[in-house]
Amino acid sequence: MADTDTSELAPGQSVARDNGERMGRSRAGHLVFLRRRVAEPGFVVAIDAPRGAEGADGVLTAVWAHANEAFDRLMRES
């Protein structure tokens, strides 16, 4: 995703790559990433904000649907 330009993303907007990976800017303006894991099977969803009292700043999962749910939740709630 390094070649994806995030500077033009508005809060609440996301883009998807051909391989299904996603990148977006949350409602609060933080970057949110959904990527395939390289070393092991599965997916990672992370946000560029520090871990807060409201919850985790990332999710590891082997299930594609769970990764997309986590991405959507972080886009809304972070």
All heavy atoms as a GROMACS GRO file, in nm:
protein
  588
    1MET      N    1   0.080  -0.119   0.000
    1MET     CA    2   0.000   0.000   0.000
    1MET      C    3   0.085   0.125   0.000
    1MET      O    4   0.031   0.234   0.002
    1MET     CB    5  -0.091   0.001   0.121
    1MET     CG    6  -0.205  -0.091   0.108
    1MET     SD    7  -0.346  -0.026   0.191
    1MET     CE    8  -0.464  -0.142   0.137
    2ALA      N    9   0.212   0.108  -0.002
    2ALA     CA   10   0.298   0.225   0.001
    2ALA      C   11   0.274   0.315  -0.120
    2ALA      O   12   0.297   0.435  -0.112
    2ALA     CB   13   0.445   0.181   0.005
    3ASP      N   14   0.226   0.261  -0.231
    3ASP     CA   15   0.204   0.342  -0.350
    3ASP      C   16   0.067   0.408  -0.352
    3ASP      O   17   0.034   0.479  -0.446
    3ASP     CB   18   0.224   0.258  -0.476
    3ASP     CG   19   0.130   0.139  -0.483
    3ASP    OD1   20   0.070   0.102  -0.381
    3ASP    OD2   21   0.119   0.082  -0.593
    4THR      N   22  -0.014   0.389  -0.249
    4THR     CA   23  -0.146   0.451  -0.241
    4THR      C   24  -0.133   0.588  -0.175
    4THR      O   25  -0.083   0.600  -0.064
    4THR     CB   26  -0.243   0.363  -0.160
    4THR    OG1   27  -0.250   0.235  -0.223
    4THR    CG2   28  -0.381   0.423  -0.156
    5ASP      N   29  -0.179   0.692  -0.244
    5ASP     CA   30  -0.172   0.828  -0.191
    5ASP      C   31  -0.290   0.850  -0.096
    5ASP      O   32  -0.405   0.841  -0.137
    5ASP     CB   33  -0.177   0.928  -0.307
    5ASP     CG   34  -0.167   1.072  -0.260
    5ASP    OD1   35  -0.132   1.096  -0.142
    5ASP    OD2   36  -0.194   1.160  -0.342
    6THR      N   37  -0.260   0.879   0.029
    6THR     CA   38  -0.365   0.900   0.129
    6THR      C   39  -0.390   1.047   0.157
    6THR      O   40  -0.480   1.080   0.231
    6THR     CB   41  -0.329   0.831   0.261
    6THR    OG1   42  -0.207   0.887   0.310
    6THR    CG2   43  -0.314   0.682   0.244
    7SER      N   44  -0.313   1.135   0.097
    7SER     CA   45  -0.325   1.277   0.129
    7SER      C   46  -0.459   1.336   0.086
    7SER      O   47  -0.504   1.434   0.143
    7SER     CB   48  -0.211   1.356   0.064
    7SER     OG   49  -0.218   1.346  -0.077
    8GLU      N   50  -0.524   1.276  -0.012
    8GLU     CA   51  -0.651   1.330  -0.062
    8GLU      C   52  -0.774   1.266   0.005
    8GLU      O   53  -0.886   1.304  -0.026
    8GLU     CB   54  -0.660   1.309  -0.213
    8GLU     CG   55  -0.552   1.383  -0.291
    8GLU     CD   56  -0.562   1.534  -0.279
    8GLU    OE1   57  -0.675   1.587  -0.281
    8GLU    OE2   58  -0.457   1.598  -0.266
    9LEU      N   59  -0.753   1.169   0.093
    9LEU     CA   60  -0.866   1.103   0.157
    9LEU      C   61  -0.932   1.196   0.259
    9LEU      O   62  -0.866   1.250   0.346
    9LEU     CB   63  -0.823   0.975   0.228
    9LEU     CG   64  -0.782   0.858   0.139
    9LEU    CD1   65  -0.732   0.742   0.224
    9LEU    CD2   66  -0.896   0.813   0.050
   10ALA      N   67  -1.061   1.211   0.249
   10ALA     CA   68  -1.138   1.289   0.346
   10ALA      C   69  -1.179   1.197   0.460
   10ALA      O   70  -1.187   1.075   0.444
   10ALA     CB   71  -1.263   1.345   0.277
   11PRO      N   72  -1.206   1.251   0.579
   11PRO     CA   73  -1.254   1.168   0.689
   11PRO      C   74  -1.377   1.086   0.646
   11PRO      O   75  -1.470   1.139   0.584
   11PRO     CB   76  -1.288   1.269   0.798
   11PRO     CG   77  -1.193   1.382   0.772
   11PRO     CD   78  -1.186   1.390   0.621
   12GLY      N   79  -1.372   0.958   0.675
   12GLY     CA   80  -1.480   0.866   0.638
   12GLY      C   81  -1.464   0.803   0.501
   12GLY      O   82  -1.540   0.715   0.464
   13GLN      N   83  -1.362   0.842   0.426
   13GLN     CA   84  -1.340   0.789   0.292
   13GLN      C   85  -1.235   0.679   0.294
   13GLN      O   86  -1.137   0.687   0.367
   13GLN     CB   87  -1.294   0.902   0.200
   13GLN     CG   88  -1.276   0.862   0.057
   13GLN     CD   89  -1.228   0.979  -0.029
   13GLN    OE1   90  -1.181   1.080   0.021
   13GLN    NE2   91  -1.240   0.964  -0.159
   14SER      N   92  -1.254   0.576   0.210
   14SER     CA   93  -1.156   0.468   0.199
   14SER      C   94  -1.140   0.429   0.053
   14SER      O   95  -1.224   0.459  -0.032
   14SER     CB   96  -1.197   0.347   0.282
   14SER     OG   97  -1.314   0.288   0.230
   15VAL      N   98  -1.028   0.362   0.025
   15VAL     CA   99  -0.999   0.311  -0.108
   15VAL      C  100  -0.959   0.165  -0.095
   15VAL      O  101  -0.906   0.124   0.009
   15VAL     CB  102  -0.887   0.391  -0.180
   15VAL    CG1  103  -0.932   0.532  -0.209
   15VAL    CG2  104  -0.760   0.392  -0.099
   16ALA      N  105  -0.984   0.088  -0.199
   16ALA     CA  106  -0.946  -0.053  -0.201
   16ALA      C  107  -0.851  -0.078  -0.317
   16ALA      O  108  -0.864  -0.016  -0.423
   16ALA     CB  109  -1.070  -0.141  -0.215
   17ARG      N  110  -0.757  -0.167  -0.296
   17ARG     CA  111  -0.667  -0.209  -0.404
   17ARG      C  112  -0.726  -0.330  -0.472
   17ARG      O  113  -0.820  -0.392  -0.423
   17ARG     CB  114  -0.530  -0.241  -0.345
   17ARG     CG  115  -0.463  -0.115  -0.294
   17ARG     CD  116  -0.326  -0.138  -0.245
   17ARG     NE  117  -0.245  -0.201  -0.349
   17ARG     CZ  118  -0.116  -0.221  -0.339
   17ARG    NH1  119  -0.055  -0.183  -0.230
   17ARG    NH2  120  -0.047  -0.279  -0.434
   18ASP      N  121  -0.668  -0.367  -0.584
   18ASP     CA  122  -0.716  -0.483  -0.661
   18ASP      C  123  -0.712  -0.612  -0.580
   18ASP      O  124  -0.793  -0.701  -0.600
   18ASP     CB  125  -0.634  -0.501  -0.788
   18ASP     CG  126  -0.658  -0.389  -0.889
   18ASP    OD1  127  -0.761  -0.319  -0.878
   18ASP    OD2  128  -0.573  -0.372  -0.978
   19ASN      N  129  -0.617  -0.624  -0.487
   19ASN     CA  130  -0.604  -0.746  -0.408
   19ASN      C  131  -0.696  -0.746  -0.285
   19ASN      O  132  -0.690  -0.837  -0.203
   19ASN     CB  133  -0.459  -0.768  -0.366
   19ASN     CG  134  -0.408  -0.661  -0.272
   19ASN    OD1  135  -0.480  -0.569  -0.234
   19ASN    ND2  136  -0.282  -0.672  -0.234
   20GLY      N  137  -0.778  -0.643  -0.269
   20GLY     CA  138  -0.873  -0.638  -0.158
   20GLY      C  139  -0.826  -0.561  -0.036
   20GLY      O  140  -0.904  -0.532   0.053
   21GLU      N  141  -0.696  -0.530  -0.030
   21GLU     CA  142  -0.647  -0.450   0.082
   21GLU      C  143  -0.715  -0.315   0.079
   21GLU      O  144  -0.749  -0.263  -0.028
   21GLU     CB  145  -0.495  -0.436   0.076
   21GLU     CG  146  -0.424  -0.566   0.099
   21GLU     CD  147  -0.273  -0.552   0.096
   21GLU    OE1  148  -0.222  -0.451   0.044
   21GLU    OE2  149  -0.206  -0.644   0.144
   22ARG      N  150  -0.736  -0.258   0.197
   22ARG     CA  151  -0.808  -0.130   0.206
   22ARG      C  152  -0.728  -0.031   0.289
   22ARG      O  153  -0.655  -0.069   0.380
   22ARG     CB  154  -0.944  -0.152   0.272
   22ARG     CG  155  -1.034  -0.243   0.194
   22ARG     CD  156  -1.156  -0.285   0.273
   22ARG     NE  157  -1.248  -0.173   0.291
   22ARG     CZ  158  -1.356  -0.180   0.370
   22ARG    NH1  159  -1.384  -0.290   0.436
   22ARG    NH2  160  -1.434  -0.076   0.382
   23MET      N  161  -0.748   0.097   0.261
   23MET     CA  162  -0.688   0.205   0.337
   23MET      C  163  -0.791   0.316   0.343
   23MET      O  164  -0.860   0.343   0.244
   23MET     CB  165  -0.562   0.256   0.268
   23MET     CG  166  -0.497   0.372   0.337
   23MET     SD  167  -0.348   0.428   0.252
   23MET     CE  168  -0.239   0.292   0.290
   24GLY      N  169  -0.804   0.378   0.459
   24GLY     CA  170  -0.902   0.485   0.472
   24GLY      C  171  -0.862   0.585   0.578
   24GLY      O  172  -0.765   0.565   0.651
   25ARG      N  173  -0.938   0.691   0.585
   25ARG     CA  174  -0.921   0.792   0.689
   25ARG      C  175  -1.047   0.789   0.775
   25ARG      O  176  -1.158   0.806   0.724
   25ARG     CB  177  -0.900   0.930   0.627
   25ARG     CG  178  -0.855   1.032   0.729
   25ARG     CD  179  -0.794   1.154   0.668
   25ARG     NE  180  -0.675   1.133   0.586
   25ARG     CZ  181  -0.551   1.116   0.633
   25ARG    NH1  182  -0.528   1.115   0.763
   25ARG    NH2  183  -0.450   1.101   0.551
   26SER      N  184  -1.031   0.761   0.904
   26SER     CA  185  -1.144   0.748   0.994
   26SER      C  186  -1.216   0.881   1.010
   26SER      O  187  -1.167   0.986   0.968
   26SER     CB  188  -1.098   0.698   1.131
   26SER     OG  189  -1.028   0.801   1.200
   27ARG      N  190  -1.331   0.878   1.076
   27ARG     CA  191  -1.407   1.002   1.100
   27ARG      C  192  -1.325   1.105   1.176
   27ARG      O  193  -1.342   1.224   1.158
   27ARG     CB  194  -1.535   0.971   1.176
   27ARG     CG  195  -1.637   0.899   1.091
   27ARG     CD  196  -1.764   0.877   1.168
   27ARG     NE  197  -1.860   0.805   1.086
   27ARG     CZ  198  -1.975   0.764   1.128
   27ARG    NH1  199  -2.012   0.787   1.253
   27ARG    NH2  200  -2.056   0.700   1.048
   28ALA      N  201  -1.234   1.056   1.263
   28ALA     CA  202  -1.150   1.146   1.341
   28ALA      C  203  -1.023   1.186   1.266
   28ALA      O  204  -0.943   1.263   1.317
   28ALA     CB  205  -1.113   1.081   1.473
   29GLY      N  206  -1.003   1.133   1.144
   29GLY     CA  207  -0.888   1.171   1.063
   29GLY      C  208  -0.768   1.080   1.071
   29GLY      O  209  -0.663   1.112   1.015
   30HIS      N  210  -0.778   0.966   1.139
   30HIS     CA  211  -0.666   0.871   1.150
   30HIS      C  212  -0.666   0.777   1.030
   30HIS      O  213  -0.771   0.743   0.976
   30HIS     CB  214  -0.678   0.788   1.278
   30HIS     CG  215  -0.682   0.872   1.402
   30HIS    ND1  216  -0.574   0.942   1.447
   30HIS    CD2  217  -0.783   0.896   1.488
   30HIS    CE1  218  -0.607   1.006   1.556
   30HIS    NE2  219  -0.734   0.980   1.585
   31LEU      N  220  -0.547   0.733   0.988
   31LEU     CA  221  -0.537   0.636   0.881
   31LEU      C  222  -0.569   0.497   0.935
   31LEU      O  223  -0.522   0.459   1.043
   31LEU     CB  224  -0.397   0.637   0.819
   31LEU     CG  225  -0.365   0.758   0.734
   31LEU    CD1  226  -0.221   0.751   0.686
   31LEU    CD2  227  -0.460   0.768   0.615
   32VAL      N  228  -0.646   0.420   0.860
   32VAL     CA  229  -0.683   0.284   0.895
   32VAL      C  230  -0.640   0.196   0.779
   32VAL      O  231  -0.663   0.229   0.663
   32VAL     CB  232  -0.836   0.272   0.918
   32VAL    CG1  233  -0.873   0.130   0.957
   32VAL    CG2  234  -0.883   0.369   1.025
   33PHE      N  235  -0.575   0.083   0.810
   33PHE     CA  236  -0.523  -0.008   0.708
   33PHE      C  237  -0.578  -0.148   0.727
   33PHE      O  238  -0.588  -0.195   0.839
   33PHE     CB  239  -0.370  -0.020   0.719
   33PHE     CG  240  -0.298   0.110   0.718
   33PHE    CD1  241  -0.269   0.176   0.836
   33PHE    CD2  242  -0.257   0.166   0.599
   33PHE    CE1  243  -0.201   0.296   0.836
   33PHE    CE2  244  -0.188   0.287   0.598
   33PHE     CZ  245  -0.160   0.352   0.717
   34LEU      N  246  -0.610  -0.215   0.618
   34LEU     CA  247  -0.640  -0.358   0.619
   34LEU      C  248  -0.544  -0.420   0.519
   34LEU      O  249  -0.548  -0.388   0.400
   34LEU     CB  250  -0.784  -0.385   0.575
   34LEU     CG  251  -0.832  -0.530   0.582
   34LEU    CD1  252  -0.984  -0.534   0.581
   34LEU    CD2  253  -0.777  -0.619   0.477
   35ARG      N  254  -0.455  -0.505   0.568
   35ARG     CA  255  -0.352  -0.566   0.484
   35ARG      C  256  -0.347  -0.716   0.505
   35ARG      O  257  -0.376  -0.765   0.612
   35ARG     CB  258  -0.214  -0.508   0.518
   35ARG     CG  259  -0.202  -0.363   0.486
   35ARG     CD  260  -0.062  -0.316   0.512
   35ARG     NE  261  -0.047  -0.180   0.466
   35ARG     CZ  262   0.040  -0.096   0.516
   35ARG    NH1  263   0.119  -0.132   0.614
   35ARG    NH2  264   0.048   0.026   0.468
   36ARG      N  265  -0.302  -0.783   0.402
   36ARG     CA  266  -0.274  -0.927   0.414
   36ARG      C  267  -0.142  -0.941   0.489
   36ARG      O  268  -0.049  -0.864   0.468
   36ARG     CB  269  -0.261  -0.990   0.276
   36ARG     CG  270  -0.390  -0.990   0.201
   36ARG     CD  271  -0.373  -1.058   0.066
   36ARG     NE  272  -0.495  -1.045  -0.010
   36ARG     CZ  273  -0.600  -1.125   0.001
   36ARG    NH1  274  -0.597  -1.226   0.086
   36ARG    NH2  275  -0.708  -1.106  -0.070
   37ARG      N  276  -0.135  -1.041   0.575
   37ARG     CA  277  -0.011  -1.067   0.647
   37ARG      C  278   0.088  -1.134   0.553
   37ARG      O  279   0.049  -1.211   0.466
   37ARG     CB  280  -0.038  -1.156   0.768
   37ARG     CG  281  -0.126  -1.083   0.871
   37ARG     CD  282  -0.153  -1.166   0.990
   37ARG     NE  283  -0.030  -1.180   1.067
   37ARG     CZ  284  -0.015  -1.262   1.168
   37ARG    NH1  285  -0.114  -1.340   1.206
   37ARG    NH2  286   0.098  -1.269   1.233
   38VAL      N  287   0.215  -1.106   0.571
   38VAL     CA  288   0.317  -1.162   0.484
   38VAL      C  289   0.377  -1.288   0.544
   38VAL      O  290   0.389  -1.390   0.476
   38VAL     CB  291   0.428  -1.056   0.457
   38VAL    CG1  292   0.539  -1.115   0.374
   38VAL    CG2  293   0.369  -0.935   0.389
   39ALA      N  294   0.415  -1.284   0.670
   39ALA     CA  295   0.485  -1.396   0.732
   39ALA      C  296   0.393  -1.514   0.763
   39ALA      O  297   0.438  -1.628   0.763
   39ALA     CB  298   0.552  -1.350   0.861
   40GLU      N  299   0.267  -1.488   0.788
   40GLU     CA  300   0.172  -1.593   0.823
   40GLU      C  301   0.041  -1.566   0.749
   40GLU      O  302   0.013  -1.452   0.712
   40GLU     CB  303   0.145  -1.593   0.973
   40GLU     CG  304   0.267  -1.622   1.057
   40GLU     CD  305   0.236  -1.616   1.206
   40GLU    OE1  306   0.121  -1.643   1.244
   40GLU    OE2  307   0.326  -1.585   1.282
   41PRO      N  308  -0.041  -1.669   0.733
   41PRO     CA  309  -0.171  -1.645   0.669
   41PRO      C  310  -0.258  -1.554   0.756
   41PRO      O  311  -0.248  -1.555   0.878
   41PRO     CB  312  -0.233  -1.785   0.661
   41PRO     CG  313  -0.122  -1.880   0.682
   41PRO     CD  314  -0.018  -1.808   0.763
   42GLY      N  315  -0.340  -1.476   0.693
   42GLY     CA  316  -0.434  -1.393   0.766
   42GLY      C  317  -0.424  -1.247   0.726
   42GLY      O  318  -0.363  -1.212   0.625
   43PHE      N  319  -0.483  -1.164   0.811
   43PHE     CA  320  -0.497  -1.022   0.782
   43PHE      C  321  -0.470  -0.940   0.907
   43PHE      O  322  -0.491  -0.986   1.018
   43PHE     CB  323  -0.639  -0.992   0.733
   43PHE     CG  324  -0.682  -1.085   0.623
   43PHE    CD1  325  -0.752  -1.201   0.653
   43PHE    CD2  326  -0.649  -1.058   0.491
   43PHE    CE1  327  -0.789  -1.288   0.552
   43PHE    CE2  328  -0.685  -1.145   0.391
   43PHE     CZ  329  -0.756  -1.260   0.421
   44VAL      N  330  -0.422  -0.819   0.887
   44VAL     CA  331  -0.402  -0.726   0.996
   44VAL      C  332  -0.479  -0.598   0.965
   44VAL      O  333  -0.481  -0.551   0.852
   44VAL     CB  334  -0.252  -0.696   1.019
   44VAL    CG1  335  -0.188  -0.632   0.898
   44VAL    CG2  336  -0.231  -0.611   1.142
   45VAL      N  337  -0.546  -0.547   1.066
   45VAL     CA  338  -0.616  -0.419   1.056
   45VAL      C  339  -0.555  -0.331   1.164
   45VAL      O  340  -0.548  -0.369   1.280
   45VAL     CB  341  -0.768  -0.436   1.079
   45VAL    CG1  342  -0.838  -0.301   1.067
   45VAL    CG2  343  -0.828  -0.536   0.982
   46ALA      N  344  -0.508  -0.212   1.124
   46ALA     CA  345  -0.442  -0.124   1.220
   46ALA      C  346  -0.483   0.020   1.195
   46ALA      O  347  -0.530   0.055   1.087
   46ALA     CB  348  -0.290  -0.139   1.206
   47ILE      N  349  -0.460   0.102   1.296
   47ILE     CA  350  -0.490   0.245   1.288
   47ILE      C  351  -0.368   0.321   1.334
   47ILE      O  352  -0.294   0.274   1.421
   47ILE     CB  353  -0.615   0.281   1.371
   47ILE    CG1  354  -0.656   0.425   1.347
   47ILE    CG2  355  -0.597   0.249   1.517
   47ILE    CD1  356  -0.796   0.456   1.394
   48ASP      N  357  -0.344   0.439   1.279
   48ASP     CA  358  -0.225   0.516   1.312
   48ASP      C  359  -0.239   0.599   1.439
   48ASP      O  360  -0.153   0.679   1.469
   48ASP     CB  361  -0.185   0.606   1.195
   48ASP     CG  362  -0.276   0.726   1.178
   48ASP    OD1  363  -0.387   0.727   1.234
   48ASP    OD2  364  -0.238   0.820   1.106
   49ALA      N  365  -0.344   0.580   1.514
   49ALA     CA  366  -0.365   0.653   1.639
   49ALA      C  367  -0.310   0.572   1.756
   49ALA      O  368  -0.309   0.450   1.753
   49ALA     CB  369  -0.514   0.678   1.660
   50PRO      N  370  -0.266   0.640   1.861
   50PRO     CA  371  -0.219   0.567   1.980
   50PRO      C  372  -0.333   0.490   2.045
   50PRO      O  373  -0.449   0.531   2.037
   50PRO     CB  374  -0.166   0.676   2.072
   50PRO     CG  375  -0.219   0.803   2.020
   50PRO     CD  376  -0.257   0.783   1.877
   51ARG      N  377  -0.298   0.381   2.109
   51ARG     CA  378  -0.398   0.300   2.178
   51ARG      C  379  -0.466   0.385   2.284
   51ARG      O  380  -0.402   0.450   2.365
   51ARG     CB  381  -0.330   0.179   2.243
   51ARG     CG  382  -0.427   0.086   2.306
   51ARG     CD  383  -0.350  -0.030   2.372
   51ARG     NE  384  -0.445  -0.126   2.420
   51ARG     CZ  385  -0.458  -0.247   2.372
   51ARG    NH1  386  -0.381  -0.287   2.276
   51ARG    NH2  387  -0.547  -0.330   2.422
   52GLY      N  388  -0.597   0.384   2.282
   52GLY     CA  389  -0.673   0.466   2.376
   52GLY      C  390  -0.751   0.381   2.473
   52GLY      O  391  -0.752   0.259   2.466
   53ALA      N  392  -0.817   0.447   2.564
   53ALA     CA  393  -0.897   0.379   2.664
   53ALA      C  394  -1.017   0.309   2.601
   53ALA      O  395  -1.070   0.215   2.658
   53ALA     CB  396  -0.944   0.479   2.769
   54GLU      N  397  -1.058   0.354   2.482
   54GLU     CA  398  -1.178   0.298   2.420
   54GLU      C  399  -1.156   0.163   2.353
   54GLU      O  400  -1.250   0.100   2.311
   54GLU     CB  401  -1.237   0.397   2.320
   54GLU     CG  402  -1.148   0.436   2.206
   54GLU     CD  403  -1.053   0.550   2.239
   54GLU    OE1  404  -1.070   0.618   2.340
   54GLU    OE2  405  -0.960   0.570   2.161
   55GLY      N  406  -1.031   0.119   2.337
   55GLY     CA  407  -1.014  -0.014   2.279
   55GLY      C  408  -0.881  -0.032   2.210
   55GLY      O  409  -0.792   0.050   2.217
   56ALA      N  410  -0.871  -0.144   2.141
   56ALA     CA  411  -0.747  -0.184   2.075
   56ALA      C  412  -0.721  -0.098   1.952
   56ALA      O  413  -0.811  -0.044   1.891
   56ALA     CB  414  -0.755  -0.330   2.035
   57ASP      N  415  -0.593  -0.089   1.916
   57ASP     CA  416  -0.555  -0.013   1.797
   57ASP      C  417  -0.527  -0.103   1.678
   57ASP      O  418  -0.476  -0.057   1.577
   57ASP     CB  419  -0.434   0.075   1.828
   57ASP     CG  420  -0.316  -0.004   1.877
   57ASP    OD1  421  -0.326  -0.127   1.890
   57ASP    OD2  422  -0.211   0.057   1.903
   58GLY      N  423  -0.561  -0.231   1.688
   58GLY     CA  424  -0.539  -0.321   1.575
   58GLY      C  425  -0.600  -0.457   1.600
   58GLY      O  426  -0.635  -0.492   1.712
   59VAL      N  427  -0.612  -0.533   1.491
   59VAL     CA  428  -0.671  -0.666   1.497
   59VAL      C  429  -0.592  -0.758   1.405
   59VAL      O  430  -0.559  -0.720   1.293
   59VAL     CB  431  -0.819  -0.661   1.448
   59VAL    CG1  432  -0.878  -0.800   1.440
   59VAL    CG2  433  -0.902  -0.571   1.536
   60LEU      N  434  -0.562  -0.878   1.452
   60LEU     CA  435  -0.506  -0.984   1.368
   60LEU      C  436  -0.613  -1.091   1.355
   60LEU      O  437  -0.673  -1.132   1.454
   60LEU     CB  438  -0.382  -1.047   1.432
   60LEU     CG  439  -0.259  -0.960   1.443
   60LEU    CD1  440  -0.149  -1.036   1.516
   60LEU    CD2  441  -0.211  -0.917   1.306
   61THR      N  442  -0.636  -1.137   1.234
   61THR     CA  443  -0.737  -1.240   1.213
   61THR      C  444  -0.703  -1.322   1.089
   61THR      O  445  -0.634  -1.274   1.000
   61THR     CB  446  -0.878  -1.179   1.198
   61THR    OG1  447  -0.973  -1.284   1.181
   61THR    CG2  448  -0.887  -1.085   1.080
   62ALA      N  449  -0.749  -1.444   1.086
   62ALA     CA  450  -0.732  -1.530   0.969
   62ALA      C  451  -0.856  -1.526   0.881
   62ALA      O  452  -0.859  -1.586   0.774
   62ALA     CB  453  -0.703  -1.673   1.013
   63VAL      N  454  -0.960  -1.456   0.926
   63VAL     CA  455  -1.089  -1.456   0.857
   63VAL      C  456  -1.110  -1.321   0.787
   63VAL      O  457  -1.109  -1.216   0.850
   63VAL     CB  458  -1.203  -1.484   0.957
   63VAL    CG1  459  -1.337  -1.486   0.886
   63VAL    CG2  460  -1.178  -1.614   1.030
   64TRP      N  461  -1.128  -1.326   0.656
   64TRP     CA  462  -1.146  -1.205   0.575
   64TRP      C  463  -1.264  -1.121   0.623
   64TRP      O  464  -1.254  -0.998   0.633
   64TRP     CB  465  -1.163  -1.246   0.429
   64TRP     CG  466  -1.183  -1.132   0.336
   64TRP    CD1  467  -1.295  -1.104   0.265
   64TRP    CD2  468  -1.089  -1.029   0.302
   64TRP    NE1  469  -1.278  -0.991   0.190
   64TRP    CE2  470  -1.152  -0.943   0.211
   64TRP    CE3  471  -0.959  -1.002   0.342
   64TRP    CZ2  472  -1.088  -0.831   0.158
   64TRP    CZ3  473  -0.896  -0.890   0.289
   64TRP    CH2  474  -0.961  -0.808   0.198
   65ALA      N  475  -1.376  -1.184   0.653
   65ALA     CA  476  -1.494  -1.111   0.698
   65ALA      C  477  -1.467  -1.037   0.828
   65ALA      O  478  -1.510  -0.922   0.846
   65ALA     CB  479  -1.613  -1.205   0.714
   66HIS      N  480  -1.393  -1.098   0.921
   66HIS     CA  481  -1.361  -1.032   1.047
   66HIS      C  482  -1.271  -0.912   1.024
   66HIS      O  483  -1.285  -0.808   1.090
   66HIS     CB  484  -1.293  -1.128   1.143
   66HIS     CG  485  -1.383  -1.239   1.188
   66HIS    ND1  486  -1.336  -1.350   1.254
   66HIS    CD2  487  -1.517  -1.258   1.177
   66HIS    CE1  488  -1.436  -1.431   1.280
   66HIS    NE2  489  -1.546  -1.377   1.235
   67ALA      N  490  -1.177  -0.923   0.930
   67ALA     CA  491  -1.088  -0.811   0.899
   67ALA      C  492  -1.168  -0.694   0.844
   67ALA      O  493  -1.147  -0.579   0.883
   67ALA     CB  494  -0.981  -0.855   0.798
   68ASN      N  495  -1.262  -0.721   0.756
   68ASN     CA  496  -1.345  -0.613   0.700
   68ASN      C  497  -1.435  -0.550   0.806
   68ASN      O  498  -1.454  -0.428   0.806
   68ASN     CB  499  -1.428  -0.665   0.582
   68ASN     CG  500  -1.348  -0.664   0.455
   68ASN    OD1  501  -1.316  -0.559   0.403
   68ASN    ND2  502  -1.314  -0.782   0.406
   69GLU      N  503  -1.488  -0.630   0.897
   69GLU     CA  504  -1.570  -0.577   1.006
   69GLU      C  505  -1.486  -0.486   1.095
   69GLU      O  506  -1.532  -0.378   1.136
   69GLU     CB  507  -1.630  -0.690   1.089
   69GLU     CG  508  -1.738  -0.768   1.017
   69GLU     CD  509  -1.779  -0.895   1.091
   69GLU    OE1  510  -1.730  -0.918   1.205
   69GLU    OE2  511  -1.858  -0.970   1.034
   70ALA      N  512  -1.364  -0.528   1.127
   70ALA     CA  513  -1.277  -0.446   1.212
   70ALA      C  514  -1.240  -0.316   1.141
   70ALA      O  515  -1.237  -0.210   1.203
   70ALA     CB  516  -1.150  -0.526   1.248
   71PHE      N  517  -1.212  -0.323   1.012
   71PHE     CA  518  -1.181  -0.202   0.935
   71PHE      C  519  -1.297  -0.104   0.941
   71PHE      O  520  -1.280   0.013   0.971
   71PHE     CB  521  -1.148  -0.240   0.790
   71PHE     CG  522  -1.114  -0.121   0.704
   71PHE    CD1  523  -0.984  -0.077   0.694
   71PHE    CD2  524  -1.212  -0.053   0.632
   71PHE    CE1  525  -0.951   0.033   0.615
   71PHE    CE2  526  -1.180   0.055   0.553
   71PHE     CZ  527  -1.049   0.098   0.544
   72ASP      N  528  -1.416  -0.153   0.914
   72ASP     CA  529  -1.536  -0.067   0.915
   72ASP      C  530  -1.560  -0.006   1.054
   72ASP      O  531  -1.593   0.111   1.066
   72ASP     CB  532  -1.658  -0.144   0.870
   72ASP     CG  533  -1.652  -0.181   0.723
   72ASP    OD1  534  -1.576  -0.117   0.646
   72ASP    OD2  535  -1.723  -0.277   0.683
   73ARG      N  536  -1.538  -0.086   1.160
   73ARG     CA  537  -1.558  -0.036   1.296
   73ARG      C  538  -1.456   0.074   1.328
   73ARG      O  539  -1.491   0.179   1.382
   73ARG     CB  540  -1.544  -0.150   1.397
   73ARG     CG  541  -1.562  -0.106   1.542
   73ARG     CD  542  -1.549  -0.221   1.640
   73ARG     NE  543  -1.431  -0.303   1.619
   73ARG     CZ  544  -1.307  -0.270   1.657
   73ARG    NH1  545  -1.285  -0.154   1.717
   73ARG    NH2  546  -1.205  -0.350   1.636
   74LEU      N  547  -1.327   0.051   1.295
   74LEU     CA  548  -1.225   0.153   1.322
   74LEU      C  549  -1.249   0.279   1.239
   74LEU      O  550  -1.222   0.390   1.285
   74LEU     CB  551  -1.086   0.098   1.293
   74LEU     CG  552  -1.034  -0.002   1.396
   74LEU    CD1  553  -0.902  -0.064   1.350
   74LEU    CD2  554  -1.018   0.063   1.532
   75MET      N  555  -1.304   0.264   1.120
   75MET     CA  556  -1.337   0.382   1.038
   75MET      C  557  -1.445   0.465   1.105
   75MET      O  558  -1.440   0.588   1.102
   75MET     CB  559  -1.381   0.339   0.898
   75MET     CG  560  -1.270   0.290   0.808
   75MET     SD  561  -1.159   0.423   0.754
   75MET     CE  562  -1.268   0.513   0.642
   76ARG      N  563  -1.541   0.399   1.168
   76ARG     CA  564  -1.652   0.470   1.234
   76ARG      C  565  -1.612   0.526   1.370
   76ARG      O  566  -1.648   0.638   1.406
   76ARG     CB  567  -1.770   0.375   1.256
   76ARG     CG  568  -1.856   0.348   1.140
   76ARG     CD  569  -1.981   0.273   1.181
   76ARG     NE  570  -1.958   0.162   1.273
   76ARG     CZ  571  -1.928   0.038   1.237
   76ARG    NH1  572  -1.918   0.007   1.111
   76ARG    NH2  573  -1.910  -0.056   1.327
   77GLU      N  574  -1.543   0.444   1.450
   77GLU     CA  575  -1.525   0.475   1.591
   77GLU      C  576  -1.393   0.545   1.626
   77GLU      O  577  -1.375   0.585   1.739
   77GLU     CB  578  -1.536   0.346   1.672
   77GLU     CG  579  -1.672   0.280   1.658
   77GLU     CD  580  -1.679   0.145   1.728
   77GLU    OE1  581  -1.578   0.102   1.788
   77GLU    OE2  582  -1.786   0.083   1.720
   78SER      N  583  -1.301   0.556   1.533
   78SER     CA  584  -1.169   0.613   1.565
   78SER      C  585  -1.148   0.746   1.496
   78SER      O  586  -1.195   0.774   1.392
   78SER     CB  587  -1.060   0.517   1.522
   78SER     OG  588  -1.075   0.394   1.588
   0.00000   0.00000   0.00000
